[in-house]
Amino acid sequence: MPEISKTHLGGTMRLGLRPTIFEEDSAGWSKIREMYGGADVIWERHRHRYEVSPAFVERFTQSGLNFIGKDEKGERMQVFELKDHPYFVGLQAHPEFCTRPVNPSPPFLGFVAAAASAETLQEQLQLQSQGYQPPHPKSSMILQKPVPNGVIVNGVHDANGTI
């Protein structure tokens, strides 16, 4: 992470609720995005000091690993997915921090549904696209800087790209 000192390792973790912005072209095929209700922006908690090295992003992408979710600056790879796989996804965030028995985190719900059967996954994708509710208070899901082309966050569109 560029803002982190490589010599002083204490206090170098990326912590807290952070936005992830999905790539526009992932809307038509991404299962993980659909598990989040088809949102353009999702919010998940982070607790890590590691990230995907930018030097390898192009190589991974050429091999079919699509980085479909990035941080608000477009610099950090937050979500990846294999396009034509039943359910091959990865997140940099820790969605387990906010999963609950009656409101499971979308990545975990998708994983369990895909493990059960392709039909169960399709059923959950349909249900999530109709009624996903983030577990975080709306007041904590605020982008600090505008996002190009405007975004939809929790069903609210702002043409200026601000929330």
N, CA, C and O of each residue as an XYZ file, in Angstrom:
652
protein
N       0.858     -1.167      0.000
C       0.000      0.000      0.000
C       0.904      1.229      0.000
O       1.762      1.361      0.873
N       0.729      2.112     -0.946
C       1.658      3.226     -1.111
C       1.779      4.132      0.109
O       2.859      4.659      0.375
N       0.707      4.321      0.844
C       0.761      5.247      1.976
C       1.371      4.622      3.227
O       1.510      5.296      4.248
N       1.732      3.353      3.160
C       2.264      2.623      4.302
C       3.789      2.614      4.249
O       4.381      2.402      3.191
N       4.410      2.844      5.390
C       5.868      2.784      5.493
C       6.328      1.333      5.381
O       5.749      0.448      6.010
N       7.342      1.092      4.603
C       7.882     -0.255      4.462
C       8.903     -0.569      5.555
O       9.351     -1.709      5.677
N       9.268      0.433      6.346
C      10.245      0.212      7.406
C       9.613      0.182      8.794
O      10.135     -0.485      9.688
N       8.510      0.883      8.994
C       7.824      0.907     10.282
C       6.524      0.123     10.152
O       5.536      0.635      9.625
N       6.523     -1.121     10.634
C       5.375     -1.994     10.422
C       4.274     -1.837     11.462
O       3.174     -2.345     11.243
N       4.505     -1.181     12.549
C       3.447     -1.001     13.535
C       2.372     -0.061     13.023
O       2.687      0.990     12.465
N       1.115     -0.417     13.202
C       0.011      0.444     12.805
C      -0.144      0.610     11.307
O      -0.586      1.663     10.848
N       0.212     -0.412     10.528
C       0.151     -0.292      9.073
C      -1.050     -1.003      8.473
O      -1.093     -1.205      7.260
N      -2.010     -1.382      9.271
C      -3.145     -2.122      8.739
C      -4.173     -1.199      8.098
O      -4.354     -0.055      8.515
N      -4.828     -1.715      7.094
C      -5.951     -1.028      6.456
C      -7.190     -1.507      7.210
O      -7.592     -2.663      7.085
N      -7.783     -0.621      7.985
C      -8.866     -1.012      8.892
C     -10.167     -0.289      8.572
O     -10.168      0.805      8.007
N     -11.263     -0.918      8.942
C     -12.557     -0.255      8.909
C     -13.363     -0.496      7.648
O     -12.949     -1.218      6.741
N     -14.519      0.129      7.624
C     -15.464      0.013      6.522
C     -14.949      0.792      5.322
O     -14.664      1.985      5.430
N     -14.829      0.127      4.184
C     -14.285      0.747      2.970
C     -15.185      0.455      1.783
O     -15.804     -0.607      1.712
N     -15.259      1.413      0.837
C     -16.067      1.172     -0.364
C     -15.303      0.370     -1.412
O     -14.081      0.467     -1.524
N     -16.035     -0.409     -2.161
C     -15.511     -1.107     -3.335
C     -16.436     -0.769     -4.487
O     -17.653     -0.910     -4.370
N     -15.873     -0.325     -5.591
C     -16.656      0.080     -6.753
C     -16.488     -0.979     -7.831
O     -15.373     -1.295     -8.246
N     -17.621     -1.525     -8.279
C     -17.589     -2.563     -9.300
C     -17.349     -1.957    -10.680
O     -17.781     -0.842    -10.969
N     -16.657     -2.709    -11.516
C     -16.461     -2.334    -12.915
C     -17.822     -2.371    -13.615
O     -18.624     -3.275    -13.378
N     -18.074     -1.391    -14.470
C     -19.366     -1.302    -15.152
C     -19.697     -2.553    -15.944
O     -20.845     -2.998    -15.936
N     -18.717     -3.134    -16.630
C     -19.009     -4.276    -17.499
C     -19.266     -5.574    -16.735
O     -19.571     -6.591    -17.358
N     -19.153     -5.571    -15.428
C     -19.416     -6.786    -14.656
C     -20.895     -6.962    -14.331
O     -21.298     -8.020    -13.848
N     -21.693     -5.957    -14.586
C     -23.114     -6.011    -14.211
C     -23.865     -7.153    -14.891
O     -24.781     -7.720    -14.297
N     -23.504     -7.494    -16.097
C     -24.244     -8.513    -16.831
C     -23.876     -9.945    -16.519
O     -24.607    -10.859    -16.902
N     -22.755    -10.176    -15.830
C     -22.326    -11.559    -15.641
C     -21.847    -11.906    -14.228
O     -21.780    -13.090    -13.897
N     -21.518    -10.948    -13.403
C     -20.898    -11.234    -12.111
C     -21.882    -11.784    -11.081
O     -22.889    -11.153    -10.760
N     -21.570    -12.962    -10.577
C     -22.409    -13.567     -9.536
C     -22.230    -12.854     -8.199
O     -23.202    -12.645     -7.472
N     -20.983    -12.476     -7.867
C     -20.762    -11.812     -6.577
C     -21.446    -10.455     -6.553
O     -21.998    -10.056     -5.528
N     -21.414     -9.754     -7.657
C     -22.110     -8.458     -7.722
C     -23.611     -8.652     -7.565
O     -24.279     -7.875     -6.882
N     -24.132     -9.688     -8.198
C     -25.565     -9.967     -8.064
C     -25.913    -10.359     -6.632
O     -27.000    -10.047     -6.147
N     -24.983    -11.049     -5.950
C     -25.229    -11.399     -4.549
C     -25.335    -10.142     -3.681
O     -25.983    -10.161     -2.634
N     -24.705     -9.063     -4.111
C     -24.815     -7.782     -3.414
C     -25.959     -6.942     -3.991
O     -25.948     -5.718     -3.868
N     -26.927     -7.581     -4.610
C     -28.096     -6.880     -5.119
C     -27.842     -6.107     -6.404
O     -28.656     -5.265     -6.784
N     -26.731     -6.374     -7.078
C     -26.406     -5.662     -8.310
C     -25.880     -4.257     -8.079
O     -25.847     -3.450     -9.008
N     -25.470     -3.953     -6.857
C     -25.004     -2.599     -6.517
C     -23.754     -2.215     -7.300
O     -22.949     -3.070     -7.668
N     -23.605     -0.931     -7.546
C     -22.393     -0.408     -8.174
C     -21.283     -0.255     -7.151
O     -20.104     -0.374     -7.486
N     -21.655      0.009     -5.895
C     -20.702      0.204     -4.805
C     -21.141     -0.662     -3.633
O     -22.318     -0.690     -3.274
N     -20.182     -1.367     -3.042
C     -20.464     -2.121     -1.822
C     -19.525     -1.636     -0.730
O     -18.495     -1.021     -1.006
N     -19.892     -1.917      0.505
C     -19.081     -1.533      1.661
C     -18.816     -2.768      2.497
O     -19.743     -3.479      2.883
N     -17.545     -3.022      2.774
C     -17.158     -4.142      3.625
C     -16.048     -3.692      4.560
O     -15.334     -2.724      4.299
N     -15.927     -4.432      5.660
C     -14.889     -4.120      6.638
C     -13.561     -4.725      6.216
O     -13.505     -5.802      5.622
N     -12.499     -4.008      6.535
C     -11.145     -4.442      6.218
C     -10.327     -4.552      7.497
O     -10.543     -3.822      8.464
N      -9.395     -5.474      7.472
C      -8.426     -5.628      8.552
C      -7.239     -6.392      7.988
O      -7.084     -7.590      8.227
N      -6.411     -5.691      7.244
C      -5.283     -6.351      6.596
C      -4.187     -5.349      6.266
O      -4.403     -4.138      6.314
N      -3.034     -5.855      5.938
C      -1.941     -5.006      5.462
C      -1.397     -5.519      4.140
O      -0.320     -5.106      3.708
N      -2.127     -6.410      3.499
C      -1.675     -6.980      2.239
C      -2.592     -6.538      1.100
O      -3.749     -6.179      1.318
N      -2.056     -6.572     -0.108
C      -2.866     -6.271     -1.282
C      -2.253     -6.959     -2.494
O      -1.134     -7.469     -2.431
N      -2.996     -6.969     -3.598
C      -2.495     -7.527     -4.848
C      -1.479     -6.549     -5.426
O      -1.762     -5.358     -5.560
N      -0.319     -7.044     -5.762
C       0.711     -6.194     -6.342
C       0.264     -5.711     -7.722
O      -0.097     -6.522     -8.574
N       0.286     -4.390     -7.946
C      -0.095     -3.863     -9.260
C       0.732     -4.451    -10.403
O       0.271     -4.478    -11.544
N       1.930     -4.914    -10.116
C       2.791     -5.495    -11.150
C       2.210     -6.788    -11.731
O       2.574     -7.183    -12.839
N       1.309     -7.450    -10.993
C       0.759     -8.726    -11.439
C      -0.679     -8.640    -11.944
O      -1.209     -9.635    -12.437
N      -1.312     -7.501    -11.838
C      -2.727     -7.376    -12.202
C      -2.966     -7.744    -13.664
O      -3.876     -8.519    -13.960
N      -2.173     -7.208    -14.574
C      -2.364     -7.495    -15.998
C      -2.174     -8.987    -16.292
O      -2.906     -9.574    -17.089
N      -1.206     -9.569    -15.650
C      -0.933    -11.000    -15.847
C      -2.097    -11.863    -15.380
O      -2.501    -12.799    -16.070
N      -2.633    -11.545    -14.205
C      -3.804    -12.274    -13.702
C      -4.995    -12.096    -14.647
O      -5.707    -13.051    -14.957
N      -5.196    -10.864    -15.093
C      -6.328    -10.560    -15.971
C      -6.211    -11.329    -17.284
O      -7.208    -11.859    -17.775
N      -5.024    -11.396    -17.853
C      -4.816    -12.146    -19.095
C      -5.085    -13.635    -18.907
O      -5.407    -14.337    -19.866
N      -4.954    -14.111    -17.689
C      -5.213    -15.524    -17.392
C      -6.678    -15.791    -17.090
O      -7.055    -16.933    -16.825
N      -7.509    -14.756    -17.125
C      -8.944    -14.947    -16.919
C      -9.468    -14.535    -15.560
O     -10.671    -14.625    -15.317
N      -8.603    -14.087    -14.670
C      -9.047    -13.642    -13.349
C      -9.436    -12.171    -13.457
O      -8.581    -11.303    -13.637
N     -10.718    -11.904    -13.345
C     -11.235    -10.550    -13.539
C     -11.298     -9.796    -12.213
O     -11.984    -10.219    -11.283
N     -10.582     -8.687    -12.133
C     -10.671     -7.824    -10.959
C     -11.833     -6.866    -11.206
O     -11.682     -5.846    -11.879
N     -12.986     -7.207    -10.656
C     -14.203     -6.460    -10.970
C     -14.557     -5.413     -9.923
O     -15.436     -4.585    -10.160
N     -13.900     -5.431     -8.783
C     -14.140     -4.446     -7.744
C     -12.838     -3.815     -7.302
O     -11.876     -4.508     -6.970
N     -12.818     -2.481     -7.301
C     -11.607     -1.753     -6.907
C     -11.956     -0.693     -5.876
O     -13.126     -0.362     -5.680
N     -10.932     -0.164     -5.218
C     -11.167      0.904     -4.252
C     -11.632      2.158     -4.987
O     -11.693      2.179     -6.216
N     -11.956      3.192     -4.233
C     -12.520      4.410     -4.828
C     -11.549      5.143     -5.748
O     -11.973      5.957     -6.568
N     -10.257      4.867     -5.624
C      -9.264      5.471     -6.520
C      -8.968      4.585     -7.731
O      -8.299      5.018     -8.669
N      -9.459      3.361     -7.714
C      -9.198      2.427     -8.799
C      -7.814      1.813     -8.747
O      -7.359      1.227     -9.729
N      -7.135      1.942     -7.609
C      -5.764      1.463     -7.476
C      -5.660      0.085     -6.839
O      -4.781     -0.700     -7.197
N      -6.545     -0.214     -5.901
C      -6.466     -1.477     -5.174
C      -7.508     -2.463     -5.692
O      -8.673     -2.117     -5.892
N      -7.064     -3.687     -5.902
C      -7.954     -4.740     -6.362
C      -8.675     -5.305     -5.140
O      -8.038     -5.844     -4.234
N      -9.999     -5.184     -5.114
C     -10.768     -5.585     -3.936
C     -11.575     -6.871     -4.152
O     -11.740     -7.660     -3.221
N     -12.081     -7.088     -5.384
C     -12.923     -8.251     -5.665
C     -12.480     -8.853     -6.991
O     -12.273     -8.134     -7.969
N     -12.335    -10.179     -7.019
C     -12.076    -10.849     -8.296
C     -13.069    -11.972     -8.492
O     -13.688    -12.456     -7.544
N     -13.207    -12.378     -9.753
C     -14.133    -13.451    -10.092
C     -13.723    -14.061    -11.430
O     -13.294    -13.355    -12.342
N     -13.860    -15.373    -11.533
C     -13.703    -16.051    -12.822
C     -15.060    -16.014    -13.507
O     -16.064    -16.438    -12.936
N     -15.085    -15.514    -14.708
C     -16.343    -15.219    -15.399
C     -17.251    -16.430    -15.610
O     -18.426    -16.367    -15.250
N     -16.767    -17.499    -16.162
C     -17.638    -18.625    -16.515
C     -17.512    -19.804    -15.555
O     -17.658    -20.959    -15.955
N     -17.248    -19.514    -14.328
C     -17.129    -20.547    -13.294
C     -18.408    -20.535    -12.457
O     -19.017    -19.479    -12.285
N     -18.826    -21.692    -11.935
C     -20.042    -21.699    -11.110
C     -20.000    -20.717     -9.932
O     -21.002    -20.065     -9.638
N     -18.851    -20.609     -9.258
C     -18.733    -19.631     -8.161
C     -17.285    -19.571     -7.703
O     -16.908    -20.258     -6.753
N     -16.476    -18.768     -8.359
C     -15.068    -18.602     -8.016
C     -14.855    -17.118     -7.793
O     -14.650    -16.360     -8.741
N     -14.906    -16.706     -6.528
C     -14.797    -15.290     -6.181
C     -13.797    -15.112     -5.043
O     -13.503    -16.054     -4.308
N     -13.285    -13.905     -4.910
C     -12.397    -13.578     -3.807
C     -12.551    -12.116     -3.446
O     -12.762    -11.270     -4.315
N     -12.444    -11.824     -2.168
C     -12.548    -10.459     -1.681
C     -11.353    -10.133     -0.812
O     -10.867    -10.981     -0.063
N     -10.887     -8.912     -0.912
C      -9.818     -8.436     -0.047
C     -10.364     -8.145      1.350
O      -9.645     -8.279      2.340
N     -11.601     -7.758      1.429
C     -12.240     -7.409      2.703
C     -12.527     -8.672      3.517
O     -12.291     -9.792      3.066
N     -13.030     -8.461      4.701
C     -13.404     -9.548      5.601
C     -14.913     -9.510      5.838
O     -15.360     -8.963      6.847
N     -15.705    -10.079      4.926
C     -17.158    -10.021      5.096
C     -17.660    -10.801      6.307
O     -18.790    -10.599      6.752
N     -16.821    -11.697      6.845
C     -17.262    -12.446      8.027
C     -17.470    -11.540      9.228
O     -18.172    -11.916     10.167
N     -16.870    -10.343      9.218
C     -17.052     -9.429     10.342
C     -18.494     -8.971     10.482
O     -18.918     -8.588     11.573
N     -19.247     -9.004      9.401
C     -20.623     -8.482      9.441
C     -21.675     -9.525      9.105
O     -22.848     -9.178      8.968
N     -21.298    -10.784      8.968
C     -22.293    -11.807      8.660
C     -23.051    -12.200      9.923
O     -22.481    -12.263     11.012
N     -24.334    -12.462      9.758
C     -25.200    -12.853     10.876
C     -26.058    -14.035     10.439
O     -26.282    -14.207      9.241
N     -26.544    -14.853     11.368
C     -27.340    -16.028     10.977
C     -28.554    -15.694     10.106
O     -28.859    -16.437      9.173
N     -29.236    -14.612     10.390
C     -30.420    -14.269      9.582
C     -30.109    -13.263      8.477
O     -30.991    -12.917      7.692
N     -28.871    -12.794      8.409
C     -28.442    -11.882      7.350
C     -26.993    -12.232      6.976
O     -26.063    -11.492      7.297
N     -26.816    -13.385      6.286
C     -25.450    -13.799      5.966
C     -24.803    -12.880      4.939
O     -25.477    -12.281      4.101
N     -23.510    -12.787      5.023
C     -22.750    -11.995      4.071
C     -22.911    -12.593      2.676
O     -22.882    -13.814      2.527
N     -23.082    -11.752      1.646
C     -23.282    -12.262      0.286
C     -22.228    -13.255     -0.203
O     -22.599    -14.249     -0.828
N     -20.929    -13.039      0.048
C     -19.967    -14.047     -0.429
C     -20.173    -15.425      0.201
O     -20.038    -16.444     -0.476
N     -20.497    -15.456      1.492
C     -20.710    -16.733      2.162
C     -22.020    -17.377      1.717
O     -22.072    -18.586      1.493
N     -23.069    -16.581      1.587
C     -24.347    -17.104      1.127
C     -24.189    -17.700     -0.274
O     -24.710    -18.780     -0.552
N     -23.478    -17.003     -1.146
C     -23.244    -17.515     -2.489
C     -22.438    -18.803     -2.484
O     -22.730    -19.725     -3.245
N     -21.424    -18.869     -1.626
C     -20.592    -20.061     -1.540
C     -21.407    -21.275     -1.098
O     -21.316    -22.341     -1.707
N     -22.194    -21.117     -0.053
C     -23.008    -22.230      0.448
C     -24.058    -22.622     -0.591
O     -24.298    -23.809     -0.812
N     -24.682    -21.636     -1.228
C     -25.691    -21.924     -2.252
C     -25.064    -22.670     -3.426
O     -25.643    -23.638     -3.919
N     -23.881    -22.229     -3.886
C     -23.213    -22.893     -5.010
C     -22.794    -24.314     -4.631
O     -22.837    -25.216     -5.468
N     -22.388    -24.520     -3.372
C     -22.010    -25.853     -2.922
C     -23.219    -26.777     -2.876
O     -23.088    -27.984     -3.084
N     -24.398    -26.215     -2.604
C     -25.622    -27.026     -2.543
C     -26.019    -27.498     -3.939
O     -26.225    -28.692     -4.157
N     -26.127    -26.566     -4.883
C     -26.467    -26.912     -6.269
C     -26.525    -25.646     -7.108
O     -26.657    -24.540     -6.583
N     -26.425    -25.824     -8.410
C     -26.532    -24.684     -9.327
C     -27.907    -24.037     -9.220
O     -28.030    -22.818     -9.338
N     -28.933    -24.837     -9.000
C     -30.299    -24.312     -8.860
C     -30.440    -23.464     -7.598
O     -31.089    -22.418     -7.618
N     -29.833    -23.914     -6.506
C     -29.891    -23.152     -5.260
C     -29.162    -21.824     -5.417
O     -29.630    -20.797     -4.924
N     -28.029    -21.837     -6.096
C     -27.308    -20.588     -6.340
C     -28.173    -19.633     -7.164
O     -28.268    -18.451     -6.834
N     -28.797    -20.125     -8.224
C     -29.654    -19.267     -9.046
C     -30.817    -18.689     -8.236
O     -31.192    -17.530     -8.415
N     -31.374    -19.493     -7.358
C     -32.461    -19.025     -6.489
C     -31.977    -17.905     -5.574
O     -32.661    -16.895     -5.412
N     -30.798    -18.082     -4.978
C     -30.257    -17.055     -4.082
C     -29.859    -15.792     -4.845
O     -30.039    -14.684     -4.341
N     -29.318    -15.950     -6.062
C     -28.986    -14.780     -6.882
C     -30.244    -13.959     -7.155
O     -30.220    -12.730     -7.094
N     -31.332    -14.647     -7.455
C     -32.601    -13.965     -7.713
C     -33.099    -13.242     -6.453
O     -33.502    -12.080     -6.519
N     -33.069    -13.930     -5.315
C     -33.526    -13.326     -4.060
C     -32.659    -12.131     -3.666
O     -33.183    -11.096     -3.253
N     -31.351    -12.264     -3.788
C     -30.445    -11.177     -3.428
C     -30.623     -9.972     -4.352
O     -30.545     -8.828     -3.904
N     -30.861    -10.227     -5.639
C     -31.022     -9.105     -6.564
C     -32.294     -8.323     -6.276
O     -32.411     -7.160     -6.660
N     -33.237     -8.951     -5.608
C     -34.499     -8.285     -5.287
C     -34.516     -7.632     -3.910
O     -35.297     -6.710     -3.674
N     -33.657     -8.100     -2.993
C     -33.823     -7.576     -1.652
C     -32.604     -7.509     -0.766
O     -32.742     -7.533      0.457
N     -31.409     -7.427     -1.335
C     -30.221     -7.334     -0.477
C     -30.228     -6.028      0.304
O     -30.445     -4.953     -0.257
N     -29.989     -6.136      1.603
C     -29.863     -4.979      2.476
C     -28.503     -5.032      3.167
O     -28.213     -5.994      3.878
N     -27.669     -4.018      2.970
C     -26.356     -4.039      3.640
C     -26.522     -3.983      5.160
O     -27.459     -3.362      5.661
N     -25.616     -4.631      5.890
C     -25.725     -4.650      7.341
C     -25.227     -3.372      8.010
O     -25.361     -3.220      9.225
N     -24.652     -2.452      7.233
C     -24.042     -1.255      7.799
C     -25.037     -0.092      7.813
O     -25.891     -0.004      6.931
N     -24.939      0.796      8.796
C     -25.792      1.996      8.799
C     -25.499      2.864      7.576
O     -24.341      3.019      7.188
N     -26.535      3.426      6.974
C     -26.348      4.273      5.792
C     -25.407      5.438      6.077
O     -24.676      5.879      5.190
N     -25.422      5.931      7.295
C     -24.560      7.067      7.640
C     -23.078      6.721      7.590
O     -22.237      7.617      7.508
N     -22.745      5.419      7.637
C     -21.337      5.027      7.587
C     -20.881      4.697      6.162
O     -19.699      4.434      5.939
N     -21.798      4.709      5.207
C     -21.466      4.365      3.825
C     -21.479      5.630      2.970
O     -22.366      5.819      2.138
N     -20.490      6.489      3.181
C     -20.419      7.768      2.477
C     -19.079      7.874      1.769
O     -18.025      7.777      2.397
N     -19.126      8.075      0.457
C     -17.892      8.261     -0.304
C     -17.377      9.663     -0.056
O     -18.145     10.625     -0.072
N     -16.084      9.784      0.174
C     -15.480     11.079      0.467
C     -15.235     11.907     -0.788
O     -15.223     13.137     -0.732
N     -15.037     11.231     -1.929
C     -14.754     11.932     -3.176
C     -15.733     11.468     -4.245
O     -16.227     10.342     -4.184
N     -16.017     12.325     -5.223
C     -16.911     11.921     -6.309
C     -16.336     10.755     -7.114
O     -15.122     10.600     -7.246
N     -17.243      9.950     -7.640
C     -16.876      8.839     -8.491
C     -17.320      9.183     -9.905
O     -18.453      9.628    -10.088
N     -16.471      8.996    -10.912
C     -16.827      9.358    -12.286
C     -18.128      8.700    -12.731
O     -18.406      7.556    -12.371
N     -18.918      9.419    -13.508
C     -20.157      8.946    -14.125
C     -21.299      8.709    -13.145
O     -22.315      8.131    -13.532
N     -21.173      9.123    -11.919
C     -22.245      8.905    -10.951
C     -22.308      7.439    -10.560
O     -21.803      6.584    -11.289
N     -22.912      7.137     -9.436
C     -23.032      5.763     -8.967
C     -24.392      5.552     -8.341
O     -25.115      6.501     -8.037
N     -24.722      4.291     -8.156
C     -25.933      3.940     -7.425
C     -25.482      3.249     -6.152
O     -24.766      2.248     -6.207
N     -25.889      3.769     -5.015
C     -25.554      3.180     -3.735
C     -26.853      2.954     -2.985
O     -27.578      3.902     -2.681
N     -27.142      1.709     -2.692
C     -28.372      1.350     -1.988
C     -29.593      1.921     -2.682
O     -30.528      2.378     -2.025
N     -29.590      1.897     -4.012
C     -30.746      2.327     -4.778
C     -30.855      3.811     -4.970
O     -31.809      4.259     -5.606
N     -29.924      4.618     -4.453
C     -29.981      6.067     -4.594
C     -28.955      6.496     -5.626
O     -27.770      6.194     -5.485
N     -29.392      7.192     -6.655
C     -28.484      7.636     -7.712
C     -28.181      9.107     -7.540
O     -29.069      9.908     -7.247
N     -26.931      9.454     -7.722
C     -26.508     10.834     -7.695
C     -25.709     11.077     -8.955
O     -24.598     10.564     -9.088
N     -26.248     11.847     -9.882
C     -25.606     12.061    -11.179
C     -24.254     12.749    -11.056
O     -23.432     12.648    -11.967
N     -24.004     13.441     -9.957
C     -22.708     14.091     -9.755
C     -21.658     13.104     -9.246
O     -20.473     13.431     -9.174
N     -22.098     11.902     -8.896
C     -21.158     10.918     -8.389
C     -20.887     11.041     -6.915
O     -20.021     10.346     -6.385
N     -21.612     11.916     -6.236
C     -21.425     12.051     -4.785
C     -22.611     11.455     -4.072
O     -23.708     11.367     -4.625
N     -22.388     11.052     -2.855
C     -23.437     10.422     -2.057
C     -23.774     11.312     -0.895
O     -24.639     10.973     -0.088
